[in-house]
Amino acid sequence: MLAEEAGSDDHTEDGTVDLKGNPVRRSERGQWRACKFIAVYELFERMAYQVLSSSLMIYLTKRLHRDTVSAANVVTNWVGTVYITPIIGAYVADAHLGRYWTFLIASAIYLFGMSILTLAVSVPGIKPPQCSAAAVQSGDCKKASTLQLAVFYGALYTLAIGTGGTKANISTIGADQFDEFEPKEKDQKLSFFNRWMSITYTGTLFANTVLVYIQDNGGWTLGYGLPTAGLAVPILIFLAGTPFYRHRVPTGSPFTRMAKVIVAAARKWKVQVPGDSKELIELKLEEYAKKGKFRIDYTPTLRFLNKASVRTGPTSPWMLCSVTQVEETKQMLRMIPILVATFVPSTMIAQISTLFVKQGTTLDGNVGGFKIPPANLTGFVTISTIVCMVIYDRYFVKMTKKWTKNPRGISMLQRMGIGFVLTIIVMLIACLTERYRLKVAKDHGVVASGGQVPLTIFILLPQFVLMGTANAFLDPVRTEFFYDQAPESMKSLGTSYAMITVGVGNFLSSFLLSTVAHITEKHGHRGWILNNLNASHLDYYYAFFCILNILNFVFFLVVTKYYVYKAEVSPSMEVLRQELGGPPQTVPVQPQPAGS
């Protein structure tokens, strides 16, 4: 009855509030009108980050005079840090400040880091000294001072701290603008992450074309100054959209709640779980409603953790936990095998694009008198990703949902699986293409010299386009899956899982590349990855990645077979399914907060 009254007076039913904690009306706040203010930040932030990450290697080698290996490690470690810190931002948002305030504070830190970085490449005394061509050749360049290095690296990692609070929360804030209990808004939410990633890749494309060109021709000050100024504008736009946002109330530390369940279950490891789940400890619905939380019903999975809800005498929170608390912990733990399955594709994407570009340096890039830089081929990955995501959202979903009666078209894990299959195909094509390139290099006697192979650079185009297609299937659903399957009170932490896989992928890529190169050069053998690509065996390395992806796909199939999707918080998905002509089904739904 309370839910009906809430719906009739237009208030949201998912527990969202304004900044003062008051219930909000869906006609006044949220949905796409609010997301427009939020999406502007993502577009400009992606431009700033992409310009920085794509040019960092060049700056480290040309201005800070680092060798290639150490510079590559700096880049990889920094990118890894950028994508690992979101777990901290997620914790702060879910436990203490909420997503809005965590994002604002973090965006200010991000902007401060970008500003210091711009000064570090611009201001005499802070920026490293110029080095003449002759000094570069002789190796007599004056090294950057301790102060200059401290300012530069300090700015880089200040920026990384800022991204920890923005990346974990900005897309989550966007998804929060849709009420799960309103079928029309739920339908809009199903396409949110696809559109969100389209915005992300649009920013990437603009950065890799226009902004990189400006940086190459206008110098470091302009190259970093423009993204810094561009980052300040969307923060102001985000603030301007404040009257339109819906907010989630922070519900305490997710790590502490999960730790209590694990400790309580471990301390009662000899206790038998009763056959009737009603004998387990659970709070009344009103207790959750006071805190804007959702009660979750018992599930038989991960039965060991159910021991935490068995009353044995002591009522300490480290000895006795509610069923809902146990189920929240289960939901976060159930996603970990899926998270692990995403590490290999993330490692491949972090590394292979660079190797593809290196391949391009050995091929003929002349087209009608115009020379195509190999690095520009990465633009085809971005374009392919954007085009495929649009096709997927506007056509593929519409066609498949008529057949499957699933409002998403296909399930999230099915979409992820298609992405995994495409990564295998990418590696197979890359391997065959490289074998052909090496054969032509041998036939024309350019193996020892490392000279240009008489082949057009466009033979690499299929693998770049296919990688973009794989991204279109993997990237949006990875974020959507971890957001959707996380408990309502841990959405930021769930979203941070999608960031963690990118961070781990970058750390693993350095380890894997160095290890393979070292092992294959032992005992006088010709290494797979040498400076002279014509004398290398990248085809073996790509075949190795292909096998690795196949094994990872098998692992993914096993873990998905046993994965149990969490119960929906509302009947909206069932309503949408029946609108597609599907028969009525009994679908488990989490009880909503009373009076929400």
N, C-alpha and C positions, 0 to 999 in steps of 0.2 A: 504493500500500500504506500509505504514511504517512497519506494522507487517510482511508483506511478505519479505521485505528487511531484517528485523532482522532475520527471519528464514533462509533466503538463505545464510546469512553470518555467520550462526552458533551461533549468540548471543542468550542468553536466552531472553525470552519474558515476564518474570514475574517480571521484575524490579530489579532482584538481581544484585549486583555489587561486585567488589573486595574491599579491605580495603581502597583504595584510592578513591572509588566512581566511578570507571570506569566500563562500561558494561563488562560482562564476556561471554566467549564462553563455550557452554555446552560440547564441545569435550575436553576442557582443565580443567574444574573444575566441582565439584559436582558429583552426582550419587553415586553408591556404593563405588567407589574408595575413595571418600572423607569420606563416612560414616565409613569406616574401622578405620580411625584414631579417629573418634568420639566415636565409639562403645567400643574401648579399655578402655576409661575412665569410661564408664558406668559399664563395667564388674568389674574393680578393685574398683570403688567407692562402688558398691553394696557389694563387699566382706568386705570392711572396715566398712561400716555402719552396716551390718548384724552381724559381730563379736561383734561390740560395743553394739548394741541394745540387742543381745541375752545374753550377759554376764553382762550387767549393773546391773540387779537385784541381781546377785550373789555378785558382788563387793560391792554394797551398803549394803547388809546384812552381808557379811562375813568380809569385811575390814573396812567399815565405821560404822558397827554395828547399822544400822537402822532397825527398826521393819518392819515386812512384809508389813503392810498396807501403811506406809509412804514411804517405798522403791518403792512399786508398783505405788504410786501416782507420785513419782519423775520420774519414767520411762515413765508413760503415759503422763505426762505433757511435758516431754522433746520430746518424739516422736511426740506429737501433735504440739509442736513448730516447729520441723523440717519440718513438712508438711504444716504449716501455713505461715511461712516466705517466701515461693516461690512467694507469691503475691507481696512482696516488690521487689524481684529480677525481677519479670515480669515487674513491673512498671519502674524500672531503665532501663531495656533493651529496652522496647518499646518507652519510652519517651526520653531517654538521650544518653546512651552509646552504644546501640545496643547489640545483644546477645553475640557476640564474646568477646568484652571487659568486659561485665558484668560477663560472665562465667569465664574468666581468673582471674579477681580480686577476685571473690567469691571462686574460687578453691584454690587460695593462702591463703585466710582466713581459708578455710576448712582445708588445710594442716597444717597451723599454729596451729589451734585448736587441731588437732590430735597429733601434736608434743608436745604441752604443756600437753595434756592428758597422753601421754606416759611418760613424765617426772614426772607427778603427781603420777603415780603408780610405779615409779622406783627409784627416787632420795631420799635418806635419808634426813629427815627434811621436805620434801614436801609430801612424802607419809605417810599415817597413820601408827602408831606403830603396830608391830605384837602383836597378842593376843594368849595366850596359850589356849589349850583345856579346862583346868580347869577354867581359867578366863572367858571363853565364857559361860561355864555351870553355873557359879556363878553370871554372869552378872557384873563382875568387870573389864571389858575391859576398857582401857584408851581411852577416846573419841578423835576423830581427832580434831586438833586445828582449830581456826578460819581461819588461813592462809592456812592450808591444804584443808579445805572445800572450801575456796574462789578460790584457784588454780584449784581444781577439777571441781567445778560447773562453774567457769569462762571459763574453757576449753570446757566443754560440750556445753555451750550456744554460745561461739565463733564459735564452729563447726556448731551449728544450724543456725547461721547467714550465714555462708559460704554455707550451703546447700540451703539456700533461693535463692542464685544466680545461683547455679549449676542445681538444680532439675527443675527449671522453664525454663531453656534455653538449656540444653544439648540435649534433645530429639527434641526440636524445631529447633535447628541448624541442626540436622540430617535430619528432614523433609524438611527443606529449600533447601536441595541439589537437589531436584527434581523439574523440571520446569512444572508447571500446564498446560502450553500451548503446551507441547510436549506429545502426547498420550502415547508413549512408557514409558516416564518418569512418567507420571501420573499413569500408570499401576503398575510401580515399587513402587510408593509412597503408593498405596493401601495396599501393604503387609509390608510396612516399620514398622508400630507400632507393628505388630504381631512378626516380627523378633526382634525388639527392646526389647520387653518384654521377649522373649526367652533368650536374652543375660542377662537381669536383673536377671531372675530366675536361670540361670546357675551360675552367681556370688553368688547368695544366697545359692545354693546347695553346692558349694565349701566351702563357709564360714561355713555353718552349719555342715560340715563333717570334712574336713581337718584342717581348721584354728581353729575351736573350739577344736579339739583334741590336736593340738599344744599348744593352750592356757591352756588347762587342765593339760597338762604334762610339759610344759616349763615355766609356770609362767606368771604373768601379764606383765612383761617387754617385753618378747618375743611375748606374745599374742597381745599386742597393737603396739609393735614396727614394726612387720612385715606388718600389714595393713597400717601403716603410711608410711613406705618405699615404699610399693606397690602403694600408692596413688601418690607419687611423680613421679614415672615412667610414668604413663599414661598422666599426665599433660605435660610432655616433648614430649610424642608421639603426643598429641593433637597439640602442637605447631609446631611439624614437619610437620603436615598436612596442615598448614596455606595456602601454595600456591594452594591447591586444593579446598578451600572452597568458597562457594557463600554466600553473606551476604545481609541482609535486612537493609535498612536505617531507623534509628529511626524517628518517625513522631510526637513526642510530647506526652504530658501526656494523656493517654486514660481516666483517671478519670476526668480530667478537661473537655475534650470534651464531655463526657457523662453528667457531671454535668451541663454544659451549656444548653444542650438539655432539661434536666428535668426542670431546672429553667425557661428557656424560655417558655416551654409548660405550666408550672404552672402559670406563670405571664400572659399568654394569654388564660386562661382556658375558658373564655367566647367567644373567637373568633371562628367563624365557619370555618371549613376546606373546601376549594373550591372543587367542584365535579370533576374538571379537575386537575389532578396532575401536569400538565404543568404550572399551575399558582403558584406552590410552588417554593421557591428560590433554585436554584442549580447553582453551578459554572460550567464553561466550562471545557471540558475534558483536555485542555492544562494546566489548573491550577493544576489539580491533577498530571499530567505527570511530572511537574516541581519538585514535591516532591516525585515522585515514588509511588504514591498512586493510588487506584482504585476507580472509581466512581461507586456508587451503585444506582440502579433504585428504584423508589418508590414502597412500598408494602402497602396493606390496613390493615395489622395487627397492633395492638397497636396504633390505630388511634389517641388517645389523644396526643401522642408525635408529630404527624404531625403538630400540632399547632405551633411548634417551627419554622417551615419553612414558615409560613404565614406572608407576609409583612404587618405591621401595622403602619409603620412610623419610629420608632427608629431602627437603624441598628447595635446597640451594639451586640457583640457576645453572650451576656447573654440575648438578646432579639430576635435575628434572627440567625438561623442556617441553613446550607444547607441540602438538602435531604439526601445526603451521610452521613453527620454527624448524622442525625436522624436515618438512617438505621443501622449505626454501633452500636448505642446505643440500638436499638431494638434487634439486633443480640445477644448482650451480655445479655440483660434482658430475652430474650426468653429461654436462656439456664438455667436460675436459677431454674425453677421447676424441670428440669431434674437433675440438681446438687443436689437439695434437695432429690430427689428420690434415689440417690446413698448413702445417709448418713446411712440408716439402714444396707445395706449389708456391708458397710465399718466398722460400729460398730460391726457387727457380726464377721467379719473376724479378727478384732483387738482383740477380746475377746475370741471367742469360741475355737481357737486353743489351748490357754492356759488351758482352762477347759478340752479339750480333753486329753491333756497331763496329767493333774491331775487325770483324770479317769484311765489312763494307770498305774499310781503308785499303784493302787489297784488290778491290774491283774497280771497274771503269764507271765513274759517276757522270760522265759527259752525256748530256742530252741536248742536241741541237745547239751546241756551243755554250751551253750553261752547265756548270759543274755542280752536282748535288752533293752537299756535305753528308757523309755517312750518318752523322748525328741526327740529321733531319728525318731519317727513316723512322725514328721513334715517334714522329708525328703521325705516322700511319697506324701505330698501335692505339694512340689516343683517338684518332678519327674513327677507326674501326670500332673501338669500345663505345663511343658515343652513338654511332649509327646503330650498332647492334642492340644497345639498351633501349633506344627509341622503338626499334622494330619489335623487340621483346615486349615492351610495355603496351604498345598500341595494337599489335597484331597477334603475336604469339599467345599472349595471355587470353585475349578474346576468343581465339580459336580453340585453344586447349580446354578452357574452362567449360565450354559447351559440351565437350566430350567427357571430361573427368568429373564435372559437377563440383569442382574445387574452385572457390573464388580466387585462389592464387594461380589457377591454371594447372600448375604442377606443385608438388610440395617443395618446401625449402631445401630439404636434403636431396631430392631428385634434381633440382636445379644445380645444387652444389656438385652432385655427381657428374652431371653433364660437363661442368667446368673442368673437373678432374680428367675426364676422358679427353677433352680438347687439349689439355696440357700434354698428355701423352702423344697426341697427334702432332702437336707443335714440335716436340723433341724428335719424333720420328722423321718429319719432313726436314728439320734442321740438320739431322744426321746425314740423310741422303744427299741434301744439297751440298753439305760440306765435303762429302766424299767425292762428289762430282767436281767441286772447286779444286780439291787437292789433285785429282786426276789431270785436270786441265793444266794446273801449275806444273806438274811433273812432265806432261807432254810438251810444254813450251819452255822447259829448262829454267824456271824461275824459283825453284825450291830453295837452293842455297842462297841466292841473292835476296830473297824475300821481296822481289819486284812485283809489279802489278800483274794480276792474272787477267788475260784477255776475255773477260766476261762482264756483262752489264751488271750493275749494282742491283738491278731490279729482280735478279734471281732470288734475292732475299725477301722480296715483298710478300710472298705467301706466308712465310713464318711470322712476319711482323703483323700481318692482318689477322692471322689465326690467333696470335697471342692477344690481340685486342678483343677478339670474339670470346676467348677464354675468360678474359677480365670481365666482360659484360655479364657472364654467367656467375663468376665467382665473387667479385667485389661487392655488389649490392646485397646479395643473399647472405654473405658472410656477416655483414653488419646487421642485417635484418634478423637473421637467425639468433644471434647472441643477444640482441635486444629483446626480441619477442619471447624467447624461452627463459629469460631471467625473471625471477619473481618481481612483482610490481614495486617492491621496496628496494630492489637492487638493479634497476635498469642501467644506471651509469656504469656499474661494475660489469654488467653483462656486455655493454657496448665496448668496454675496455678490452674484453677478450679479443675483439676483432682488431684492435690496435696491437695487442701483444703479439699476435701471429706475424704481423709485418715486422715488428722489432726483432723477434726471434729469428725470422727469416733472414734479416740482414746480418745478424751475428753469425748464424750458421753458414751463410754464403761465404764469408771470409774464411772460416774454418775449413769448409769443404774444398774451396779452391786451393788454399795453401796446402792442405793435406794431400789432395790428388796430385798437385804439381810436384810435391816432394817425393811421394811414393813412386811416381812414374819416372822420375829422373834417377832413381837409385841404380847402383851397379852398372853404370854406363849406358843405360837404356835412353832412347830418345824420349824426352818428356812429352806429355800430351799438350801442355800449355806453355809455349815458349814465346819470347818476344817476336821471333820470326814465325808468323802464323802459317806460312807455306811449308815450314819444316815441322809444324806441330801436328797433333792428332785431335783436333777439336771434335772430329766425327766420333772418336771413341768416347770423349767426354759427354757429348750429346746422347750417345747410346747409353752411357752410364746413367744419365739423368732420366732417360726414357724408362729404363728398367726400374729406377728408383720410384718414378711416378706410378708405374704399374703396381709395384709392391705396395705403395701407399694407397692406391685405389682399392686393392684387395683388403687392406686394413680398414679403409673407410666403409666398404661393404659389410664387413663383419660388425663394426661398432654401430652402424646404422640399423642393422638387423635387430639389435637389442635396445636401440634407443626408444624411449617412450616420450612422446610430446607431452608437454605440460597441459593441464586442463585450461580451457579458455576462461577468462574472467567474466565473460558475458555470453549470451546466446546469439550474438550478432553474426558469427560465422555460420551458424546453423540457419539463420534467417536468410543470409545471402545464398547459401547452398540450395535451400528450397526454392528460392527465386529462380535458380538455374534449372529447376525441374528435378532436383534430387529428392529421393524419398525421405520422409522424416526419420531422424535417428535419435537415439538417446545419447547425448554428448555430455560428458562431465563438465560442469561449469563451477568455477570457484564462487562461493558466496560473496556477494558484494558488501561493502561497508554499509551498515544500516544508516539511513538518513543522508546518504551521499547524494 
